[in-house]
Amino acid sequence: MTRIYLPQDAAALALGAEAVLRALRAEAARRGVVLEVVRTGSRGAVWLEPLLEVETAEGRIGYGPVRAGDVAGLLDAGMLEGGAHPLRIGRPDEHPWFAGQTRLTFARCGVVDPSSAGDYVAHGGFAGLAKALAMSGEAIVDEVKLSGLRGRGGAGFPTGIKWNTVRLAEGGRKYVVCNADEGDSGTFADRMLMEGDPFLLIEGMAIAGVAVGATKGYVYTRSEYPHAVRAMRAAILAARRAGWLGENIRGSGHAFDMEVRVGAGAYICGEETSLLNSLEGKRGVVRAKPPLPAIEGLFGKPTVVNNVLSFAAVPWIMEHGAKAYADFGTGRSLGTLAVQIAGNVRRGGLVELPFGLPLRAVIEEWGGGTATGRPFRAVQVGGPLGAYFPESLLDTPMDYEAFARAGGLLGHGGVTVFDDSVDLSRQARFAFEFCAAESCGKCTPCRIGAVRGVEVIDRITAGVETAKNFAVLDDLLEVMTDASLCAMGGLTPVPVGSALKHFPEDFDATARRLPEAAE
């Protein structure tokens, strides 16, 4: 019997993985071949999906991107023995696109069966948790501190400091909450990990629970992620059955259990206090801080709130040590970053690399340049609230401090590329429009400012009293930055201001470079 590996994550499904599976089974039946098909997550090379892998004497051999119509030809070419074919990429881990990465967090994605706790353990899983179960909470937190791990959700706050605050907080009950409400445009790392290696998130959250004295965890994600929800729920059940979750984890005396909660997809629920309100069954609106969630969070109890990738980095740190993790990266940005390449690029996908790689390398070397073949014009890093960078800023290193100095934010690591047909005045307008639609409505600068922003941009691009309206826009950006209650309104000026600064010609009503003018 030949074993075949075929991804079933959302990206592979969208690109025809189920049709490939049907064709594979039909051809196998016709030829009298017995196959075992293991459904995995994606390795992150969306440009190669569906990536079909065959277990051979040489190891796993990949073919991609495979379409249903390719299956018969692949079998004719000896695919089941790793035979030559134009779609053959060889061993995936030796392919240049994968071999050049530093995969710590995503090492198992696309490799393991995401529904099998045994397969996870066979690939080194739960080693970090096993080590943590024999340590004190203080020792675990110290290890996370020494690693330099910072929140991967965008804010970049030191994870160990947050955990220590919860550990020391008074409270009969404490919680661990995973912010998996991934809503930034061009980001998919959280989804990819939950669908491809859900036990890693479980392990990271359990370590956090042991560290701070919490016995209950929640993964809060969005209804747009049904495949991730199913994968997480199945993995939690499997981990519980295997003794890695429950009232007495592996006989250690430590208790920790968790569940998945699904939100309705409001962008604002990616903000931690709004998320907590939603978890409690309330309307998803931002809370004033203080008190911080680490002191008074879910149900008024001390709560660790971290992003998927923050928790997912911890098992590697616990297994290999803080110093080994801190050896990657640069300055105060240590470890690895999951860079998600999207937009107008030839090779979209996720690459995991140490902090400090120049943005230019991400776009040109990993992304392969624009998909259209037209000249590059702009890139937005950090989701819809990130800055638009021109070509002159492409040598900016991908680390928190370097991006801040350049007027941008690294955010969740999403990189969205635009060619020279983009109109940045329209992108600036979209930033205001997006904020107006997604604002929770609690504070006036965000709720009203975003609506006024759309109106002002429209007047500027129409050539109506431009000097006066530019002055109004400057005031509006200042008020939103300084007076908004949270980052939703406070960061909306970032994409707008960067578009104005780097692409002023797109706001000139008398000489605007419209997309059709670039033809």
ZIPE-V214726 format. One record per residue. RES is the residue in one small letter. BURIAL is I if it has 9 or more other C-alpha atoms within 8 Angstrom, else O. Layout:
res->RES burial->BURIAL
res->RES burial->BURIAL
//
This chain:
res->m burial->O
res->t burial->I
res->r burial->I
res->i burial->I
res->y burial->I
res->l burial->I
res->p burial->I
res->q burial->I
res->d burial->I
res->a burial->O
res->a burial->I
res->a burial->I
res->l burial->I
res->a burial->O
res->l burial->O
res->g burial->I
res->a burial->I
res->e burial->O
res->a burial->I
res->v burial->I
res->l burial->I
res->r burial->I
res->a burial->I
res->l burial->I
res->r burial->I
res->a burial->O
res->e burial->I
res->a burial->I
res->a burial->I
res->r burial->O
res->r burial->O
res->g burial->O
res->v burial->O
res->v burial->O
res->l burial->I
res->e burial->O
res->v burial->O
res->v burial->I
res->r burial->I
res->t burial->I
res->g burial->I
res->s burial->I
res->r burial->O
res->g burial->I
res->a burial->I
res->v burial->I
res->w burial->I
res->l burial->I
res->e burial->I
res->p burial->I
res->l burial->I
res->l burial->I
res->e burial->I
res->v burial->I
res->e burial->I
res->t burial->I
res->a burial->O
res->e burial->O
res->g burial->O
res->r burial->I
res->i burial->I
res->g burial->I
res->y burial->I
res->g burial->I
res->p burial->I
res->v burial->I
res->r burial->I
res->a burial->I
res->g burial->O
res->d burial->O
res->v burial->I
res->a burial->I
res->g burial->O
res->l burial->I
res->l burial->I
res->d burial->O
res->a burial->I
res->g burial->I
res->m burial->I
res->l burial->I
res->e burial->O
res->g burial->I
res->g burial->I
res->a burial->O
res->h burial->O
res->p burial->O
res->l burial->O
res->r burial->I
res->i burial->I
res->g burial->I
res->r burial->I
res->p burial->I
res->d burial->O
res->e burial->O
res->h burial->I
res->p burial->O
res->w burial->O
res->f burial->I
res->a burial->O
res->g burial->O
res->q burial->I
res->t burial->O
res->r burial->O
res->l burial->I
res->t burial->I
res->f burial->I
res->a burial->O
res->r burial->I
res->c burial->I
res->g burial->I
res->v burial->I
res->v burial->I
res->d burial->I
res->p burial->I
res->s burial->O
res->s burial->I
res->a burial->I
res->g burial->O
res->d burial->I
res->y burial->I
res->v burial->I
res->a burial->O
res->h burial->O
res->g burial->O
res->g burial->I
res->f burial->I
res->a burial->I
res->g burial->I
res->l burial->I
res->a burial->O
res->k burial->I
res->a burial->I
res->l burial->I
res->a burial->O
res->m burial->O
res->s burial->I
res->g burial->I
res->e burial->I
res->a burial->O
res->i burial->I
res->v burial->I
res->d burial->I
res->e burial->I
res->v burial->I
res->k burial->I
res->l burial->I
res->s burial->I
res->g burial->I
res->l burial->I
res->r burial->I
res->g burial->I
res->r burial->I
res->g burial->I
res->g burial->I
res->a burial->O
res->g burial->I
res->f burial->O
res->p burial->I
res->t burial->I
res->g burial->I
res->i burial->I
res->k burial->I
res->w burial->I
res->n burial->I
res->t burial->I
res->v burial->I
res->r burial->I
res->l burial->O
res->a burial->I
res->e burial->O
res->g burial->O
res->g burial->O
res->r burial->O
res->k burial->I
res->y burial->I
res->v burial->I
res->v burial->I
res->c burial->I
res->n burial->I
res->a burial->I
res->d burial->I
res->e burial->I
res->g burial->O
res->d burial->I
res->s burial->O
res->g burial->I
res->t burial->I
res->f burial->O
res->a burial->I
res->d burial->I
res->r burial->I
res->m burial->I
res->l burial->I
res->m burial->I
res->e burial->I
res->g burial->I
res->d burial->I
res->p burial->I
res->f burial->I
res->l burial->I
res->l burial->I
res->i burial->I
res->e burial->I
res->g burial->I
res->m burial->I
res->a burial->I
res->i burial->I
res->a burial->I
res->g burial->I
res->v burial->I
res->a burial->I
res->v burial->I
res->g burial->I
res->a burial->I
res->t burial->I
res->k burial->I
res->g burial->I
res->y burial->I
res->v burial->I
res->y burial->I
res->t burial->I
res->r burial->I
res->s burial->I
res->e burial->O
res->y burial->I
res->p burial->O
res->h burial->I
res->a burial->I
res->v burial->I
res->r burial->O
res->a burial->I
res->m burial->I
res->r burial->I
res->a burial->I
res->a burial->I
res->i burial->I
res->l burial->O
res->a burial->I
res->a burial->I
res->r burial->I
res->r burial->O
res->a burial->O
res->g burial->I
res->w burial->I
res->l burial->I
res->g burial->I
res->e burial->I
res->n burial->I
res->i burial->I
res->r burial->O
res->g burial->O
res->s burial->O
res->g burial->O
res->h burial->I
res->a burial->I
res->f burial->I
res->d burial->I
res->m burial->I
res->e burial->I
res->v burial->I
res->r burial->I
res->v burial->I
res->g burial->I
res->a burial->O
res->g burial->I
res->a burial->I
res->y burial->I
res->i burial->I
res->c burial->I
res->g burial->I
res->e burial->I
res->e burial->I
res->t burial->I
res->s burial->I
res->l burial->I
res->l burial->I
res->n burial->I
res->s burial->I
res->l burial->I
res->e burial->O
res->g burial->O
res->k burial->O
res->r burial->O
res->g burial->I
res->v burial->I
res->v burial->I
res->r burial->O
res->a burial->O
res->k burial->O
res->p burial->O
res->p burial->O
res->l burial->O
res->p burial->I
res->a burial->I
res->i burial->I
res->e burial->I
res->g burial->I
res->l burial->I
res->f burial->O
res->g burial->O
res->k burial->I
res->p burial->I
res->t burial->I
res->v burial->I
res->v burial->I
res->n burial->I
res->n burial->I
res->v burial->I
res->l burial->I
res->s burial->I
res->f burial->I
res->a burial->I
res->a burial->I
res->v burial->I
res->p burial->I
res->w burial->I
res->i burial->I
res->m burial->I
res->e burial->I
res->h burial->O
res->g burial->I
res->a burial->I
res->k burial->O
res->a burial->I
res->y burial->I
res->a burial->I
res->d burial->O
res->f burial->I
res->g burial->I
res->t burial->I
res->g burial->O
res->r burial->O
res->s burial->I
res->l burial->I
res->g burial->I
res->t burial->I
res->l burial->I
res->a burial->I
res->v burial->I
res->q burial->I
res->i burial->I
res->a burial->I
res->g burial->I
res->n burial->I
res->v burial->I
res->r burial->I
res->r burial->I
res->g burial->I
res->g burial->I
res->l burial->I
res->v burial->I
res->e burial->I
res->l burial->I
res->p burial->I
res->f burial->I
res->g burial->I
res->l burial->I
res->p burial->I
res->l burial->I
res->r burial->I
res->a burial->I
res->v burial->I
res->i burial->I
res->e burial->I
res->e burial->I
res->w burial->I
res->g burial->I
res->g burial->I
res->g burial->I
res->t burial->I
res->a burial->I
res->t burial->O
res->g burial->O
res->r burial->O
res->p burial->O
res->f burial->I
res->r burial->I
res->a burial->I
res->v burial->I
res->q burial->I
res->v burial->I
res->g burial->I
res->g burial->I
res->p burial->I
res->l burial->I
res->g burial->I
res->a burial->I
res->y burial->I
res->f burial->I
res->p burial->I
res->e burial->O
res->s burial->O
res->l burial->O
res->l burial->I
res->d burial->O
res->t burial->I
res->p burial->I
res->m burial->I
res->d burial->I
res->y burial->I
res->e burial->O
res->a burial->I
res->f burial->I
res->a burial->I
res->r burial->O
res->a burial->O
res->g burial->I
res->g burial->I
res->l burial->I
res->l burial->I
res->g burial->I
res->h burial->I
res->g burial->I
res->g burial->I
res->v burial->I
res->t burial->I
res->v burial->I
res->f burial->I
res->d burial->I
res->d burial->I
res->s burial->I
res->v burial->I
res->d burial->I
res->l burial->I
res->s burial->I
res->r burial->O
res->q burial->I
res->a burial->I
res->r burial->I
res->f burial->I
res->a burial->I
res->f burial->I
res->e burial->I
res->f burial->O
res->c burial->I
res->a burial->I
res->a burial->O
res->e burial->I
res->s burial->I
res->c burial->I
res->g burial->O
res->k burial->O
res->c burial->O
res->t burial->I
res->p burial->I
res->c burial->I
res->r burial->I
res->i burial->I
res->g burial->I
res->a burial->I
res->v burial->I
res->r burial->O
res->g burial->I
res->v burial->I
res->e burial->O
res->v burial->I
res->i burial->I
res->d burial->I
res->r burial->I
res->i burial->I
res->t burial->I
res->a burial->O
res->g burial->I
res->v burial->O
res->e burial->O
res->t burial->I
res->a burial->O
res->k burial->O
res->n burial->I
res->f burial->I
res->a burial->O
res->v burial->I
res->l burial->I
res->d burial->O
res->d burial->O
res->l burial->I
res->l burial->I
res->e burial->I
res->v burial->I
res->m burial->I
res->t burial->I
res->d burial->O
res->a burial->O
res->s burial->I
res->l burial->I
res->c burial->O
res->a burial->I
res->m burial->I
res->g burial->I
res->g burial->I
res->l burial->I
res->t burial->I
res->p burial->I
res->v burial->I
res->p burial->I
res->v burial->I
res->g burial->I
res->s burial->I
res->a burial->I
res->l burial->I
res->k burial->O
res->h burial->I
res->f burial->I
res->p burial->I
res->e burial->O
res->d burial->I
res->f burial->I
res->d burial->I
res->a burial->I
res->t burial->O
res->a burial->O
res->r burial->I
res->r burial->I
res->l burial->I
res->p burial->I
res->e burial->O
res->a burial->O
res->a burial->O
res->e burial->O
//
